[in-house]
């Protein structure tokens, strides 16, 4: 067998129904744990200056990140124990809870305002961000909707209207906060799931046009968004104003080169680059570990997204539409959020407040992402049991 035949055989094996020899996707679990550990290392290094200045403790944020990782692993375990039929049954309740949380966060005294945005609800151990839960709730709701209305969505010419009304309700709450980045993530999840279901092609052209028009209108009607766009187009035109974050981020990547300056040797994290341990943590990774460090993280996240899509494909092969749509929705969500965060740090996209999945500091993001990994592991586990049962029936 030649090289191409071996490659093709292995590709088919990796993308078709999972062998029933194992009860869970070990590769997905290891990718999840490795990304968490890389995130802990990156946050520990990037947060030393700000932790020292604010709390006189260089490892203040590192200690909290350890706590978040422990909570995330526990949350992932409990999500893994929940059967998928319950997630499908709870889709309306999850959507309702998300709307209530998005409403509560806007109330002064309940929602916490940071840098002009009211996106967080203070809790005992961390500040909870309802937008992260809203992404999970919408993905679950749409997966159930497309399962129940599968034939209708595929046959009608305006089948995208209802899903986008649902997405628009959540999007309006997010825009009030304001959080345009999360609203765009909801749009991508809805758009991607419509594509997987097989909606009418011309609807996608219309949705792209409407989405671009709405984005342009939102930018032009908001002074701070317009400043972000102008700063993104030429960050070094005003390096101490609108282009401050992006210009320092680009300098961090430039200092890193191919192999980086070494762990802990970043200069831009010394109060030059704002949000170095959250939104711009990848810039610090690029400075300390260089191009190859960034490439390793991209490969790891890409493999995680690939495993999620593989699980979704297996589910659709087994005619488990809810599981398949949910897995694909999660994969679109993880991919797009990672793409936007890295693109923002590299100056390819305007600045947005989206974290890098499983890497950036933030309790809400890490915990909700861990829930999605638990769901993916559960879907894969049920698929393996179902495939094993079908194999035994054929043998009998």
N, C-alpha and C positions, 0 to 999 in steps of 0.2 A: 504494500500500500504506500503510495507516494505521500509527499508532505501535504499537498492540497487535500487529498482524500482524508488523511488523518485530522487535519484542521477542520474539515467539514463535518466529520464524524463526531469530533469533540464538541463542536459548536451545536450540533443537533442534540447531543446528549445534555449539554448545559442549558438548553432552552426548551426542551420538551419536558414531559411529565417527570417529576422527581422520582428517583428510585425509592422503593419502600423500605430499604435496609436501615434507614435512620428515621427517627420520629420527629425530627426538626431540622431546620436549615442551619447547619453548623457554620457555614460560611457567612451567612447574614449575621449571626450572633457575634462572631469574631470581628467582623467589620464594624459593628456597632460598638463593641468594647474598645477596639483599637482607636477609633475616632474619639471616643470619650477620653481616653488616656492622652491622646495627642492634644485635645482641647485643654485638658488640665495642665499639661506642660506649657502650652502657649499662654494661657491665662495667667499662670503663676509667674512667668517671665514678664509679660506685658503689664501686669498690674502692680509691680513692685513700687514704682515711683508714686503712683496715685494712692496706694495703700499707705505708704509712709507719710505722705502729706496730710491725708484726711484722718487717719486712725492711728498714726505712729506705729504701724504694724506692717512690715513689708509684705507679709504673706496673709493679710486680712482677706483679700479676695480669693486667694488660693484655698484657704480654709473653707470659705463659703462654697467655693466650687466643688470641693470634695463632698460637702454636705449635699449639694444639688445632685451630684453623680450618684451618691448612695440612694437618695430619694428617687432618682430616675430609674435605677436598677430595680428598686422595690416596686415602683409603679409599672415598669415593664413586665415584671413577673406577674403582678395582679391582672394586668391587661391580657396577658397570655392565658390566664385561667378562665376568661370569659368566653363562652361559646359564641360563634359568629351569629347564630340565630338571635341572640339577645341584642347584639349591636344593631341588627336589622330591625328588631322590634322597638328599640329605643330611639330610632332616628328622629322622630318628631320631638321627643322629650329633650334630646341633646340640642336640637335646633332651638327649642324654646328657652332652654337654660342659657344658651349662647346669646340670644337676644336680650334676655334679662341682664346678663352680665355686661353686655355692651351698653345697655341703658344706665346701669348703676355706675359705671366708671365715669360717666359724664356729670354725675351729681357732685357738686362741691362738698367736701367733707368725707366723701367715700372714695372718689377717684383721686389719685395723686398726680399733680402736674409737675412735669420736668421739662425744662427748656421750651415752654409754651405748648406742650402736648400733654393731654390728660389721657393716659393709656394704661395706668396701673392701679390696682386695688391693693393697698398694704395688707399683708397677712403676717402671721407669726414669724415664719422663717424666711419669706421672700415676698417681693412685690409681684402679684399675679397679673399677667397681661391677658385680658379676655380675648384679644385678637387672635392669639395662638389657639385657644380653645375653639374660637369661631371657625378657623380653618378646618379643624377636625370635624366639627359638627356639620359644616356644609358638605364636606366630602362624604360623610356617612349618609346625610340626607339625600344627596344627589345619587349616590350609589343605589339607595333603595328606590328612589323615584324612577331611575332609568331601568331598574329591574322590573318594576310594576308596569311601566308604560313603554316597554321596549319596542313593540311593534308600532305604536303610535309615533314615537320619536323618529323611527326610521322611515315611516311612510309619509307623514305630513310635512308640508313645505315650511311651516312656521312653528315647528316643534321646539325650537330653541327659546321661544318667547317665555314660557312658564319657568324653566330653570333660571333664566337670566333675571326674571322678576324676583325670584327667591334670593339669588345672589345680590341683586341690586338693593334689597332691603338691608342686608348685612353691610354691603358696601357703603350705604348712606351713613350708617352708624359709625363706621370706621373713618369716613371722611370728615365727620364732625369732630373727631378727637384732636387733631387730624392725623390720619395714617394712610396715605395714598399707597404706600408700598404693599401693605397687607391687602388693600382693596384690589390691587393688580394681581396679587397671588390668587385671590378668590376667582377673579376673571379667568386666569390661566387654568385653574382646576376645572372650572365649568366648561371652558372651551375645549380642553383636552378630553374630558369625558364625553362630550358630544361627538368628538372625532372618533373615539373608541367605539361608541354605540353605533355610529354610522349614519348620522343625521345628513340631511340634504346638503350637497356641496355648496350651493349658492348662499346658504345661511352663513357659512364661515366667512365668505367674502364680505357680506353685510356686517357681521359681527366685528371683523377686523376694522372696517371703516368706521363703525359707530364707536368702537373702543378708542381708536386714534383721535377721533373728533372730541370725545369726552376728555381724553387725556390732555389734549391741547387746550381745551376750554378751562379745565381745572388749573393748568399751569398759568394761563394768561390772567385768570381772575384771582390769583393768589400771589402776593408780592414775594413771600419767602420762597415759594416754589420757582418763581421766575428767576430769582437770584441764584438758586441752586442750578438751574439750567444754564444760565450765563456763566456761572463759575465753573461748571463742568466743561463747557466748550473751550475755555481758555483759563485754566486755574492759575497760571503764573502771571496773568494780567493784573490780578489783585491778590497776591499771595498772602497778605495779612488781613484780608477781608473775606469775600465770598469764596475765594479759592484756597483758604488756609488749610482745611482738612485734606483736600485732595492733593495739593502741592506737597504737603508733608508726607502723605501716603506714597506718592510717586517717588519722592526722595528716598523713602525707606526701601522700596523695591530696587531702586537704583543702587543703593549701598550694598544690598544683598548679593547682587550679581548671580553667578551660577551656584555657588556653594555656601553663600551666607557668611556673616561675621562670627557665627558661633552662638550657642545658647547663652543668653544673658548679656550679650554684647551689643544690643540695640541702642542707638543713640536717640532715635526719634521717639521712643517711648518715654523719654525723660521730660515729660510735660510739653513736648513739641507737638505731638499728634494727639488730639482729643479723642476720647472713646477708644483708646488703644487696645483695651481688653474686651471690648464688646463689638461694635460695628466694624472697626478697623483692625481686628486681631490678625487678619490675614496679611496685612501690611507688615506687622511685626514678625510674623512667621517668615515672610519673604525676606526681611532684612537679616534675620538670624540664621535661617536655613537655606536661603537663596531659592533659585528657580527649581532645584531638585526637591526641596522641601514642599513647595507649592504643588509640584507635579505629583508627588506621592499622595498628598491629601486629595487632589483632584481624582486620581486613580481610585483611591479608596472609596470616595463618595460616589464616583461613577459606577463602581462595582456594586455598591449598596443599592443604587437606583436600578441597575440592571437586574439584581436579584428580586427587587420589588416588582419590576415589570414581568420577570419570568414567573413569579408566583401568580400575578394577575393573568398571564396567558394560560398557565396550567388550570386556573379556576374556570376560565371560559371554555377550555377544552373539556373539562368535566361538567360543563353546563351549570356552573355555580356563578351566576351572573353578579349577584350582590358582592360576593368575595372578589371577583375579578375586577369589577368597576372600582371597588374601594381600594384595592391594591394599586391599580393604575392611577387613581386620584392621588394617593399618597406619593407615588413615584414622581408625578408631575410637580407636586408641591415641594418635595425635597430638592429635586433638580433645579427648579426655577429659583427657589430661595437661595440656594448655593450659588447659582449662576449670577444672580443680581448682586449678592454681597461681594463676590470676588470681582465681578465686572465694575462695581462701584469703587472698590479699593484700587483697581488698575486704571481708573479713569475712562473706562469704556462706557459707563452708564452714569447718570446723575446720582447724587448722594441720596440714599434711602435708608431708613432705620430698620433694615432687615438683618437678622443675625445669620451667621454661617451655621448650618445645621450641625449640632453636636460638638461644635468647636468653640463658638463665641460664649462669653460669660452671660449668664441669664437663666434664672431658675425656671421660668415659664416655658421658654423655648426648649431647654434640654428635657424637661419633664414631659411636655406634650410630644416632642419627637420620640421620646422613649416609649410613650403609649403607642405611637404609630408602628414602631419596630415590634412591640409586643403583639399588635394586631396582625402584622405581616407573618410573624412566627406562628401565630394561631391559625391563620389561613393555610399556611404551608402544612402545619401539623394535620389539620382536618383533611387537606387534599391527599396527604400520604395515607391516612387511614382509609379514605374513600377508595383510593387506587388499590391499596392492599386488599380491601374487601371485594372489589371487582375482580381482582386476579384470582382470589380464592373461589369466587363463584364460577369463573371460567374453568378452573381446575376441576371443580366438582361436576 
